Amino acid sequence: MAHPSSIPQGELPQTYYAATANPTPERPSLKGPVESDICVIGGGFTGLSAALHLAERGFKVVLLEAARIGWGASGRNGGQIVNGYSRDLEVIEHRYGLDAARTLGKMSLEGGDIIRERIAKYGIACAYRPTNVFAAYSQKQMRELSGMRENWLRHGHDGLEVLDRDGLRQHVGSDVYVGGMIDHRGGHMHPLNLALGEAAALESLGGVIYEQTRVLRIDRSGPTPVIHTPEGQVSARYAVTCGNAYLGDAVPELTAKIMPVSTQVVTTEVLGEAVINELFPTMTAVEDANYVLDYFRPTEDHRLLFGGGIVYGGAEPADIQAWLRPHLEKVFPRLKGVRLDFAWSGNFALTMTRIPHFGRLPGNVYFAHGYSGHGVTCTHLAGRLIAEAICGDATRFDAFANLPYYPFPGGRALRVPLTALGAWWYGLRDKLGV
């Protein structure tokens, strides 16, 4: 994947989402000085959510995007609305205590609710469908899913239903799983069209978006920030930094606490309504219960979108189709040799704790990043919490910001091999079923 400083000017990457995106204007780059109440850096889900929440509260908002809206992970991901965080609430309780788990648990369904509210309020056409399924390869994974359900019930989520093999088969036309669990409060959609719709909603409220405008640095020497770009600058009361895996070196002290990780996605040729109905009888999205997991779902035009695999450091495999095809054909043997029309890679940001990293920097700068693979929902929650904090109630924002966060050991030189070693061990456990 390209470093943010080398993001190409112009079009979105060649993904299925870009090929089926709703019409959207190309916005100008920033030239000259402007002033605003809020300057949001990053045109992905975190930035769009924060900007939209703040605009709804009456703030004058300017959003700066280095490429195009949705260029990064927000426009390339699997499109699944998966509730919660990259670490289960049981793990959060063990690490940080019952109060932290209760507080984060109360917010854990909110991101998905925000997405559905946005779709309804602003009429966003993004092919939303309800539910997602977790599929288990072993009885050990079934026990883990049952434990997850029990723990979620303690935090008020009663929308989970454990499925035996036959029950899962009613949702997923594959024989490789022993069972699973359905989340009736999950869902899936076209993520790039969701981002484009949120950008249009922001502009309808008076927000201004500049594309092709990379942030070089944030001057925090004064009481309020000044955001510098190649041909302009924004003077604002607050800056909100939402670059996530594509932040680059605009805020150097944040980069040591996240690591870019790439994941890969392919989309098949059009399979037709009859085939898709056999593979997905209820049109749900699916992810398996492995540590290094696969995820897949039907598209609106009757294709299979299939993703998986991770590369620490954000590199892209030489042949994405060859990387993912064996996984796809293992789950759906009937699709052996199917034509793959699209293949792409994209980066998400991993934290050492696998818990999102929220905080403040001197000079009225807020940030949120590091969703560690669970970004679609938590980004939308993050935007709301940032808006609450800027408006004077930081209680919920600080529930995240006060958690301990650590840089990756070994700095940039060793964080990739050390993390990859740990992932190899957990991947081996998946294969061995231990």
C-alpha positions as CSV (number, residue, x, y, z in Angstrom):
1,M,0.0,0.0,0.0
2,A,1.1,3.5,-0.7
3,H,2.5,5.7,2.1
4,P,0.2,8.7,2.7
5,S,2.8,11.0,1.3
6,S,2.7,9.1,-2.0
7,I,-1.1,8.8,-2.3
8,P,-1.9,9.2,-6.0
9,Q,-3.9,12.2,-7.1
10,G,-7.2,11.5,-8.8
11,E,-9.3,8.4,-8.7
12,L,-10.2,5.9,-6.0
13,P,-8.3,2.6,-6.1
14,Q,-9.7,0.0,-8.5
15,T,-12.0,-1.9,-6.2
16,Y,-15.5,-3.4,-6.6
17,Y,-16.7,-0.5,-4.4
18,A,-15.2,2.1,-6.6
19,A,-16.6,0.5,-9.7
20,T,-20.1,0.5,-8.2
21,A,-19.9,3.8,-6.3
22,N,-22.7,6.3,-6.3
23,P,-22.0,9.5,-8.3
24,T,-20.1,12.0,-6.2
25,P,-18.4,15.3,-7.0
26,E,-14.6,15.8,-7.1
27,R,-13.9,18.4,-4.5
28,P,-11.2,21.0,-4.8
29,S,-8.0,21.0,-2.9
30,L,-7.3,23.7,-0.3
31,K,-5.5,26.8,-1.6
32,G,-4.8,29.6,0.8
33,P,-5.8,30.2,4.4
34,V,-9.2,29.5,5.8
35,E,-10.7,29.6,9.3
36,S,-13.1,27.2,10.9
37,D,-14.4,26.1,14.3
38,I,-13.3,22.5,13.6
39,C,-10.7,21.1,11.3
40,V,-11.1,17.3,10.7
41,I,-8.2,15.5,9.2
42,G,-9.2,12.4,7.3
43,G,-12.1,11.6,5.1
44,G,-12.8,8.1,6.4
45,F,-15.5,6.9,8.8
46,T,-14.0,8.5,11.9
47,G,-13.5,11.9,10.3
48,L,-16.9,11.8,8.6
49,S,-18.7,10.7,11.8
50,A,-17.0,13.4,13.9
51,A,-17.5,16.1,11.3
52,L,-21.2,15.2,10.8
53,H,-21.9,15.1,14.6
54,L,-20.2,18.4,15.1
55,A,-22.0,20.0,12.1
56,E,-25.3,18.8,13.5
57,R,-24.4,20.6,16.7
58,G,-23.9,23.9,14.8
59,F,-20.1,24.0,14.4
60,K,-18.4,25.3,11.3
61,V,-16.5,22.3,10.0
62,V,-13.7,21.9,7.4
63,L,-12.6,18.4,6.5
64,L,-9.3,17.7,4.8
65,E,-8.7,14.5,2.9
66,A,-5.3,13.5,1.3
67,A,-6.9,11.7,-1.6
68,R,-10.7,11.2,-2.1
69,I,-13.4,10.6,0.4
70,G,-13.3,6.9,1.4
71,W,-9.9,6.3,-0.3
72,G,-8.6,4.3,2.7
73,A,-9.9,1.5,4.8
74,S,-13.4,3.0,5.0
75,G,-13.9,2.6,1.3
76,R,-12.2,-0.8,1.0
77,N,-13.3,-3.0,3.9
78,G,-15.5,-6.0,4.1
79,G,-18.6,-3.9,4.7
80,Q,-19.7,-5.8,7.8
81,I,-21.3,-4.1,10.8
82,V,-19.7,-6.2,13.5
83,N,-20.6,-5.0,17.0
84,G,-18.0,-4.6,19.8
85,Y,-14.2,-4.3,19.7
86,S,-11.3,-6.3,18.6
87,R,-11.0,-7.7,22.1
88,D,-14.1,-9.3,23.8
89,L,-15.6,-7.6,26.8
90,E,-14.4,-10.4,29.0
91,V,-10.8,-9.6,28.0
92,I,-11.5,-5.9,28.7
93,E,-12.8,-6.7,32.1
94,H,-9.8,-8.9,32.9
95,R,-7.4,-6.2,31.8
96,Y,-9.0,-3.0,33.0
97,G,-11.6,-3.9,35.5
98,L,-15.4,-4.4,35.7
99,D,-16.2,-0.6,35.5
100,A,-14.3,-0.2,32.2
101,A,-16.0,-3.3,30.8
102,R,-19.4,-2.0,31.8
103,T,-18.8,1.4,30.4
104,L,-17.4,0.1,27.1
105,G,-20.1,-2.5,27.0
106,K,-22.8,0.1,27.2
107,M,-21.4,1.8,24.1
108,S,-20.5,-1.4,22.1
109,L,-23.8,-1.5,20.1
110,E,-23.9,2.2,19.5
111,G,-21.8,2.4,16.4
112,G,-24.1,0.1,14.4
113,D,-27.1,2.1,15.6
114,I,-25.4,5.3,14.4
115,I,-24.9,3.8,10.9
116,R,-28.5,2.8,10.6
117,E,-29.6,6.2,11.9
118,R,-27.4,8.0,9.3
119,I,-28.8,5.8,6.5
120,A,-32.4,6.6,7.5
121,K,-31.9,10.3,8.3
122,Y,-30.0,11.2,5.2
123,G,-31.4,8.7,2.7
124,I,-28.0,7.1,2.1
125,A,-28.2,4.4,-0.7
126,C,-25.6,1.8,0.4
127,A,-27.3,-1.5,0.0
128,Y,-27.8,-2.1,3.8
129,R,-28.9,-5.5,4.9
130,P,-29.3,-6.8,8.5
131,T,-27.5,-9.5,10.5
132,N,-24.1,-11.1,10.5
133,V,-22.9,-14.5,11.4
134,F,-19.8,-15.9,13.2
135,A,-19.0,-19.4,11.8
136,A,-17.1,-22.0,13.8
137,Y,-14.8,-24.7,12.5
138,S,-14.5,-26.6,15.8
139,Q,-16.3,-27.4,19.0
140,K,-13.7,-25.4,20.8
141,Q,-14.8,-22.3,18.7
142,M,-18.4,-23.1,19.5
143,R,-17.7,-23.0,23.2
144,E,-15.9,-19.7,22.7
145,L,-19.0,-18.3,20.8
146,S,-21.3,-19.5,23.6
147,G,-19.2,-17.9,26.2
148,M,-19.1,-14.7,24.1
149,R,-22.9,-14.7,24.0
150,E,-23.2,-15.2,27.8
151,N,-20.8,-12.3,28.4
152,W,-22.7,-10.0,25.9
153,L,-25.9,-10.8,27.7
154,R,-24.4,-9.3,30.9
155,H,-23.9,-6.1,29.0
156,G,-27.5,-6.0,27.6
157,H,-27.0,-7.5,24.1
158,D,-29.7,-10.1,23.7
159,G,-29.6,-10.2,19.9
160,L,-27.2,-13.1,19.7
161,E,-28.4,-16.7,18.9
162,V,-26.1,-19.7,18.9
163,L,-26.6,-22.0,15.9
164,D,-25.9,-25.7,15.5
165,R,-24.7,-27.1,12.2
166,D,-28.2,-27.3,10.7
167,G,-29.1,-23.9,12.1
168,L,-26.0,-22.3,10.5
169,R,-26.7,-24.1,7.2
170,Q,-30.0,-22.1,7.0
171,H,-27.8,-19.0,6.7
172,V,-24.6,-20.2,5.0
173,G,-24.5,-22.6,2.1
174,S,-21.3,-24.3,3.2
175,D,-20.5,-27.6,4.9
176,V,-17.1,-26.7,6.4
177,Y,-18.5,-25.3,9.7
178,V,-19.8,-27.1,12.8
179,G,-22.1,-24.3,13.8
180,G,-21.9,-20.6,14.7
181,M,-23.7,-17.6,16.1
182,I,-25.9,-15.0,14.4
183,D,-26.0,-11.3,15.6
184,H,-29.4,-9.9,14.8
185,R,-28.1,-6.4,15.5
186,G,-25.3,-6.7,13.0
187,G,-25.5,-6.1,9.2
188,H,-23.6,-5.3,6.1
189,M,-23.5,-2.6,3.4
190,H,-21.5,-0.9,0.6
191,P,-19.0,1.0,2.8
192,L,-17.8,3.4,0.1
193,N,-21.3,4.5,-0.7
194,L,-21.9,4.9,3.1
195,A,-18.9,7.2,3.3
196,L,-19.9,9.2,0.2
197,G,-23.4,9.6,1.6
198,E,-22.1,10.8,4.9
199,A,-19.9,13.3,3.1
200,A,-22.9,14.6,1.2
201,A,-24.8,14.9,4.5
202,L,-22.0,16.9,6.0
203,E,-22.0,19.3,3.0
204,S,-25.8,19.7,3.3
205,L,-25.2,21.1,6.8
206,G,-22.7,23.6,5.6
207,G,-19.5,21.5,6.1
208,V,-16.7,22.1,3.6
209,I,-14.6,19.2,2.3
210,Y,-11.2,19.6,0.5
211,E,-9.9,16.6,-1.3
212,Q,-6.3,16.0,-2.6
213,T,-5.2,18.0,0.5
214,R,-2.5,16.2,2.5
215,V,-1.8,17.6,5.9
216,L,2.0,18.3,6.3
217,R,1.9,19.3,10.0
218,I,-0.1,20.7,12.8
219,D,1.3,23.8,14.5
220,R,0.4,23.4,18.1
221,S,2.6,26.1,19.5
222,G,-0.3,28.4,20.2
223,P,-3.5,27.9,22.2
224,T,-5.4,26.6,19.1
225,P,-4.1,24.6,16.1
226,V,-3.0,25.7,12.7
227,I,-3.1,22.9,10.1
228,H,-0.6,23.2,7.2
229,T,-1.1,21.7,3.8
230,P,1.0,22.1,0.6
231,E,-0.9,25.1,-0.6
232,G,-2.9,26.4,2.3
233,Q,-3.6,26.3,6.0
234,V,-6.6,26.0,8.3
235,S,-6.9,28.0,11.6
236,A,-9.4,26.3,13.9
237,R,-10.5,26.2,17.5
238,Y,-10.0,22.4,17.4
239,A,-8.3,19.9,15.2
240,V,-9.6,16.3,15.0
241,T,-7.0,13.8,13.7
242,C,-8.5,10.7,12.0
243,G,-5.9,9.4,9.6
244,N,-5.7,6.0,11.2
245,A,-3.4,3.7,9.2
246,Y,-2.8,6.5,6.6
247,L,-1.9,9.2,9.0
248,G,1.8,9.2,8.0
249,D,4.0,11.6,9.8
250,A,1.7,14.5,10.2
251,V,1.5,13.8,14.0
252,P,4.7,11.9,14.6
253,E,4.0,11.0,18.3
254,L,1.0,9.0,17.3
255,T,2.6,6.7,14.8
256,A,4.6,4.6,17.3
257,K,1.4,3.4,18.9
258,I,-0.2,2.0,15.8
259,M,0.9,-0.3,13.0
260,P,-0.6,-0.6,9.5
261,V,-1.8,-4.0,8.7
262,S,-3.1,-5.0,5.2
263,T,-6.1,-7.2,4.5
264,Q,-7.1,-8.5,1.1
265,V,-10.5,-8.7,-0.7
266,V,-11.7,-10.3,-3.9
267,T,-15.1,-10.1,-5.6
268,T,-16.3,-12.8,-8.0
269,E,-18.0,-12.4,-11.3
270,V,-21.8,-12.0,-11.1
271,L,-23.0,-15.4,-9.9
272,G,-26.7,-14.8,-10.4
273,E,-29.6,-14.6,-7.9
274,A,-30.2,-18.3,-7.8
275,V,-26.6,-19.2,-6.8
276,I,-26.4,-16.4,-4.3
277,N,-29.6,-17.5,-2.7
278,E,-28.1,-20.9,-2.2
279,L,-24.9,-19.6,-0.7
280,F,-26.7,-17.0,1.5
281,P,-30.3,-18.1,2.1
282,T,-30.9,-15.1,4.5
283,M,-28.4,-12.7,2.7
284,T,-26.4,-12.4,5.9
285,A,-22.7,-11.5,6.2
286,V,-20.3,-14.1,7.6
287,E,-16.9,-14.2,9.3
288,D,-15.2,-17.2,10.7
289,A,-14.0,-17.6,14.3
290,N,-10.3,-18.1,13.5
291,Y,-7.7,-15.7,14.9
292,V,-6.6,-14.9,11.3
293,L,-10.1,-14.9,9.9
294,D,-11.9,-15.0,6.6
295,Y,-15.0,-12.8,6.0
296,F,-17.5,-12.8,3.2
297,R,-20.9,-11.7,2.1
298,P,-23.2,-11.3,-0.9
299,T,-23.3,-8.1,-2.9
300,E,-26.4,-6.3,-4.2
301,D,-25.6,-7.4,-7.8
302,H,-25.2,-11.1,-6.8
303,R,-21.5,-11.5,-6.5
304,L,-19.5,-13.0,-3.6
305,L,-17.2,-10.6,-1.8
306,F,-14.6,-12.5,0.1
307,G,-11.8,-11.2,2.3
308,G,-9.1,-12.4,4.6
309,G,-5.4,-12.7,5.3
310,I,-3.2,-10.1,7.0
311,V,0.2,-8.7,6.3
312,Y,1.8,-6.8,9.1
313,G,3.4,-3.5,8.1
314,G,0.8,-2.9,5.4
315,A,2.5,-4.6,2.5
316,E,0.4,-6.1,-0.4
317,P,0.8,-9.7,-1.5
318,A,2.2,-10.1,-5.0
319,D,-0.9,-12.0,-6.1
320,I,-4.0,-11.3,-4.1
321,Q,-6.2,-13.7,-6.1
322,A,-3.7,-16.6,-5.5
323,W,-3.6,-15.5,-1.8
324,L,-7.4,-15.7,-1.2
325,R,-8.7,-18.2,-3.8
326,P,-7.8,-21.3,-1.7
327,H,-9.8,-19.9,1.2
328,L,-12.8,-19.1,-0.9
329,E,-12.8,-22.5,-2.6
330,K,-12.4,-24.2,0.8
331,V,-15.6,-22.6,2.0
332,F,-17.5,-22.9,-1.3
333,P,-16.1,-25.8,-3.3
334,R,-18.7,-25.3,-5.9
335,L,-17.0,-22.1,-6.9
336,K,-13.7,-23.7,-7.8
337,G,-12.2,-21.9,-10.7
338,V,-14.8,-19.0,-10.5
339,R,-13.6,-15.8,-12.2
340,L,-12.5,-13.1,-9.8
341,D,-13.3,-9.6,-11.3
342,F,-11.8,-7.5,-8.6
343,A,-8.9,-7.9,-6.1
344,W,-7.5,-5.3,-3.8
345,S,-5.7,-4.6,-0.5
346,G,-6.2,-2.0,2.2
347,N,-4.7,-1.1,5.5
348,F,-6.2,-0.9,9.0
349,A,-4.4,0.3,12.1
350,L,-3.5,-2.1,14.9
351,T,-2.7,-1.1,18.4
352,M,-0.5,-3.0,20.8
353,T,-3.6,-3.6,23.1
354,R,-6.0,-4.2,20.2
355,I,-8.2,-1.6,21.8
356,P,-9.0,1.7,20.0
357,H,-6.7,4.6,21.0
358,F,-8.5,7.8,21.7
359,G,-6.9,10.9,23.3
360,R,-5.9,14.6,23.2
361,L,-2.7,16.4,22.3
362,P,-1.7,19.9,23.5
363,G,-3.2,22.7,21.4
364,N,-6.8,21.5,21.3
365,V,-6.1,18.4,19.1
366,Y,-8.3,15.3,19.5
367,F,-7.5,11.9,17.9
368,A,-9.0,8.5,17.5
369,H,-7.5,5.5,15.7
370,G,-6.3,1.9,16.0
371,Y,-9.6,0.0,15.7
372,S,-7.6,-3.2,15.0
373,G,-9.9,-4.7,12.5
374,H,-13.3,-3.6,14.0
375,G,-13.4,-0.1,12.6
376,V,-16.7,0.1,10.7
377,T,-18.8,0.4,13.9
378,C,-16.3,1.9,16.4
379,T,-15.3,4.7,14.0
380,H,-18.9,5.9,14.1
381,L,-19.0,5.7,17.8
382,A,-15.7,7.6,18.0
383,G,-17.1,10.5,16.0
384,R,-20.0,10.9,18.4
385,L,-17.7,10.7,21.5
386,I,-15.3,13.3,20.0
387,A,-18.2,15.7,19.4
388,E,-19.5,15.1,23.0
389,A,-16.0,15.9,24.4
390,I,-15.6,19.1,22.3
391,C,-19.0,20.2,23.5
392,G,-17.9,19.8,27.1
393,D,-18.9,16.3,28.2
394,A,-15.8,14.1,27.9
395,T,-17.1,11.3,30.2
396,R,-17.5,8.7,27.5
397,F,-14.6,9.8,25.4
398,D,-12.4,9.5,28.5
399,A,-13.6,6.0,29.1
400,F,-11.3,5.1,26.1
401,A,-8.7,7.9,26.5
402,N,-7.9,6.9,30.1
403,L,-7.1,3.3,29.2
404,P,-3.3,2.5,29.1
405,Y,-1.8,2.4,25.6
406,Y,1.7,1.3,24.7
407,P,4.0,1.6,21.7
408,F,5.0,-1.5,19.9
409,P,8.2,-3.0,21.3
410,G,11.3,-2.5,19.2
411,G,10.0,0.6,17.5
412,R,9.4,0.7,13.8
413,A,12.3,-1.7,13.1
414,L,11.0,-4.7,15.1
415,R,7.3,-4.1,15.6
416,V,6.4,-6.0,12.4
417,P,8.5,-9.2,12.9
418,L,7.5,-9.5,16.6
419,T,3.8,-9.0,15.9
420,A,3.9,-11.4,13.0
421,L,5.5,-14.0,15.2
422,G,2.6,-13.8,17.6
423,A,0.1,-14.0,14.8
424,W,1.9,-17.0,13.4
425,W,1.5,-18.8,16.8
426,Y,-2.3,-18.0,16.9
427,G,-2.7,-19.0,13.3
428,L,-1.0,-22.3,14.1
429,R,-3.5,-22.8,17.0
430,D,-6.3,-22.3,14.5
431,K,-5.0,-25.0,12.2
432,L,-4.4,-27.4,15.1
433,G,-7.7,-26.6,16.7
434,V,-6.1,-25.9,20.1
